[in-house]
Amino acid sequence: MSDVSRPSTADAVPEAPAVTTRTAVVIPAAGRGVRLGPGAPKALRALNGTPMLIHAARAMAASRAVSLVVVVAPPDGAGEVKSLLDAHALPERTDFLVVPGGETRQESVKLGLDALPSDCGIVLVHDAARPLVPVDTVDAVIEAVREGAAAVVPALPLADTVKEVEPAAEPGEPEPVVATPERKRLRAVQTPQGFDRATLLRAHETVTDDVTDDASMVEQLGLPVVVVPGHEEAFKVTRPLDLVLAEAVLARRRLNDGF
């Protein structure tokens, strides 16, 4: 018989309970979207009879990992956006919250972050103007953050050759080419972009430059950003032609999936 004593079950130290980290999405929807032409704010433009914002919120809530969606409304339009969400069918398992936005996208995202409960450790930031993101893309971003990435972006390889130019002094004037970047190293970045919450908060509290996406703020902290495959249907509705393309995608989905 061995002389090594073994602790009884009663003496064993119980394992600490696993910490559950919820995933939240912030959708800044306070912009006007002037390139789309006159009319309602871009996020409220109808797509197949339903506002783009509703399509975008449904796309995020389609992921079972998402438990909260925070919509950042125009500063004077939070009530209207709240009524809009209440009027449309949204997944019951997902909570929805509307907060007033700021003057810039960065201000609006920060206001959305400030509204999150403390148990939301993973945050996605998604453009309201990307209404058709497939759920597989949302899940891929979340999984990469869960595996330890501080910042994750979905992206696609470029089909076109890209030229770096010296911007013209006047619109319409010829622009001299400065360089031709190596295309295989370039990606067209989409949303939702995913973050460890503490990292994203630090970025918004530290970076004051005007940026076009949240991942670039994390880059300025000197932290790595990783890419997961994006999807061709996650395009941004910016111009009138994009609305036509989005309607065509929805028509194909209805035909193929009954969506």
C-alpha positions in Angstrom: 0.0 0.0 0.0 1.3 3.4 -0.8 2.3 5.8 2.0 1.2 8.8 -0.1 -1.9 10.3 1.5 -4.6 11.5 -0.8 -7.0 14.3 0.2 -10.6 13.2 0.7 -13.3 14.6 -1.5 -14.4 16.7 1.5 -10.9 18.2 1.8 -10.6 19.1 -1.9 -10.6 22.8 -2.8 -13.6 23.6 -5.0 -12.9 25.0 -8.4 -13.8 28.6 -8.9 -16.8 29.1 -11.1 -16.2 29.9 -14.7 -16.5 33.6 -15.5 -19.0 34.2 -18.2 -18.3 37.1 -20.5 -21.2 38.4 -22.5 -20.9 39.9 -26.0 -22.5 43.2 -26.9 -22.7 45.1 -30.2 -22.6 48.9 -30.6 -24.2 50.2 -33.7 -23.4 53.9 -34.3 -26.4 55.2 -36.3 -26.3 58.9 -35.8 -24.8 59.9 -39.3 -26.7 61.6 -42.1 -25.1 59.7 -45.0 -25.0 62.6 -47.4 -23.6 60.5 -50.3 -26.8 58.5 -50.3 -28.7 61.6 -51.3 -31.4 63.8 -49.6 -33.8 62.2 -47.2 -33.9 60.5 -43.9 -30.6 59.6 -42.0 -28.9 56.7 -43.8 -29.6 54.2 -41.1 -33.3 54.8 -41.4 -33.5 54.5 -45.2 -35.8 51.7 -46.3 -34.4 48.5 -47.7 -37.1 46.2 -49.0 -39.6 48.2 -46.9 -37.6 47.9 -43.7 -35.1 50.5 -42.4 -31.5 49.5 -42.8 -30.9 49.8 -39.1 -33.4 47.1 -38.4 -31.7 44.8 -40.9 -28.3 45.5 -39.3 -29.7 44.9 -35.8 -31.2 41.6 -36.9 -28.0 40.6 -38.5 -26.1 41.1 -35.2 -28.8 39.5 -33.1 -28.8 36.4 -35.4 -25.6 35.3 -33.6 -26.6 33.4 -30.5 -23.4 34.7 -28.8 -24.8 38.3 -28.9 -26.8 39.2 -25.8 -27.1 43.0 -26.2 -27.3 45.4 -29.1 -26.8 49.1 -28.3 -28.0 51.5 -31.0 -26.5 54.9 -30.9 -29.1 57.3 -32.3 -28.9 60.8 -33.6 -28.6 63.2 -30.6 -32.2 64.4 -31.1 -33.6 61.1 -32.4 -33.3 58.5 -29.7 -37.1 58.4 -29.1 -37.7 57.8 -32.8 -35.2 55.0 -33.0 -36.6 53.4 -29.9 -40.0 53.4 -31.4 -38.6 52.0 -34.6 -37.0 49.1 -32.8 -40.2 48.4 -30.8 -42.2 48.3 -34.0 -40.2 45.6 -35.6 -39.8 41.9 -34.7 -36.4 41.3 -33.2 -35.0 38.2 -31.5 -36.4 38.0 -27.9 -33.2 36.4 -26.6 -31.3 39.7 -27.3 -31.7 42.9 -25.3 -31.8 46.2 -27.2 -30.8 49.6 -25.8 -30.9 53.0 -27.5 -28.7 55.9 -26.4 -28.2 59.4 -27.9 -25.1 59.8 -30.0 -22.5 62.6 -30.4 -21.3 64.9 -33.1 -18.8 62.4 -34.6 -18.7 58.6 -35.0 -16.0 58.3 -32.4 -18.0 60.2 -29.9 -21.1 58.0 -30.7 -19.1 54.7 -30.3 -17.7 56.0 -26.9 -21.2 56.8 -25.7 -22.3 53.3 -26.7 -19.4 51.8 -24.8 -20.3 53.8 -21.7 -23.8 52.3 -21.7 -22.6 48.7 -21.6 -23.1 46.6 -18.5 -19.9 45.5 -16.7 -20.3 41.9 -17.7 -19.9 42.6 -21.4 -16.3 41.7 -22.0 -16.4 41.4 -25.7 -17.7 44.3 -27.9 -18.5 44.4 -31.6 -18.8 47.7 -33.4 -20.9 47.5 -36.5 -21.9 50.0 -39.2 -25.7 50.5 -39.5 -25.1 50.8 -43.2 -23.9 47.2 -43.5 -27.4 45.6 -43.2 -26.7 42.2 -44.8 -23.7 40.7 -42.9 -24.1 36.9 -42.6 -24.2 35.4 -39.1 -21.1 33.2 -39.9 -19.0 36.4 -40.2 -20.3 37.7 -36.9 -19.5 34.4 -35.2 -16.0 34.3 -36.7 -15.2 37.7 -35.3 -16.5 36.8 -31.8 -14.6 33.5 -31.8 -11.3 35.2 -32.7 -11.7 37.6 -29.7 -12.6 34.7 -27.4 -9.4 33.0 -28.5 -7.4 35.9 -27.3 -7.2 38.6 -30.0 -7.5 42.1 -28.7 -8.9 43.4 -32.0 -10.4 41.6 -35.0 -11.7 42.8 -38.4 -13.4 40.9 -41.2 -11.9 41.7 -44.5 -11.8 40.7 -48.2 -8.9 40.6 -50.7 -9.0 43.4 -53.3 -10.0 42.6 -56.8 -8.7 45.8 -58.3 -5.2 47.2 -58.5 -4.8 50.1 -56.1 -2.9 53.3 -56.7 -1.6 55.8 -54.1 -2.0 59.3 -55.4 -1.3 62.9 -54.5 -4.8 64.4 -54.0 -5.7 67.1 -56.5 -5.9 70.7 -55.4 -9.3 71.0 -57.0 -11.9 68.2 -57.5 -11.8 66.7 -61.0 -8.2 67.6 -61.7 -5.7 64.9 -62.7 -3.9 63.3 -59.7 -0.3 62.1 -60.0 0.3 58.4 -58.9 2.8 58.1 -56.0 3.0 54.4 -55.7 1.3 51.1 -56.5 0.9 49.0 -53.3 1.3 45.2 -53.6 -2.3 44.0 -53.9 -1.9 40.7 -52.2 -1.0 42.5 -49.0 -4.1 44.7 -49.1 -7.6 44.0 -47.6 -10.9 45.8 -47.8 -12.1 46.0 -44.2 -15.7 45.5 -43.1 -17.7 45.3 -39.9 -18.5 44.1 -37.3 -15.1 44.7 -35.8 -14.6 42.8 -32.5 -12.6 43.9 -29.4 -11.7 43.0 -25.9 -13.7 45.6 -24.1 -10.8 47.0 -22.0 -8.7 47.4 -25.1 -11.4 49.3 -27.0 -12.1 51.6 -24.0 -8.4 52.4 -23.7 -8.2 53.2 -27.4 -11.2 55.6 -27.1 -9.7 57.3 -24.0 -6.2 57.6 -25.6 -6.5 58.2 -29.3 -7.8 61.7 -30.3 -7.0 61.6 -34.1 -9.9 61.5 -36.5 -10.1 57.8 -37.7 -12.3 55.8 -40.0 -12.6 52.7 -37.9 -12.1 51.5 -34.4 -9.4 49.0 -35.3 -7.1 51.8 -36.4 -7.4 53.3 -32.9 -6.1 50.0 -31.4 -3.3 50.0 -34.0 -2.2 53.4 -32.7 -1.9 51.8 -29.2 0.8 49.5 -30.7 -1.4 46.5 -30.3 -2.0 43.8 -33.0 -5.1 43.6 -35.0 -6.0 40.4 -36.8 -8.1 39.7 -39.9 -10.7 37.0 -40.4 -12.5 36.3 -43.7 -15.2 38.8 -44.5 -18.1 38.3 -46.9 -19.1 39.9 -50.2 -22.6 40.6 -48.8 -21.2 42.6 -45.9 -20.8 45.6 -48.2 -21.5 49.2 -47.0 -24.6 50.9 -48.5 -23.1 54.3 -49.3 -24.4 55.4 -52.7 -27.8 54.9 -54.5 -26.4 52.0 -56.5 -25.6 50.2 -53.3 -29.3 50.2 -52.4 -30.1 48.5 -55.7 -27.5 45.8 -55.0 -28.8 45.3 -51.4 -32.3 44.9 -52.7 -31.0 42.3 -55.2 -29.3 40.4 -52.4 -32.5 40.4 -50.3 -34.5 39.1 -53.3 -32.0 36.3 -53.8 -32.2 35.4 -50.1 -36.0 35.3 -50.3 -35.9 33.1 -53.3 -33.3 30.7 -51.9 -33.9 30.7 -48.2 -37.4 32.1 -47.8 -35.8 35.0 -45.8 
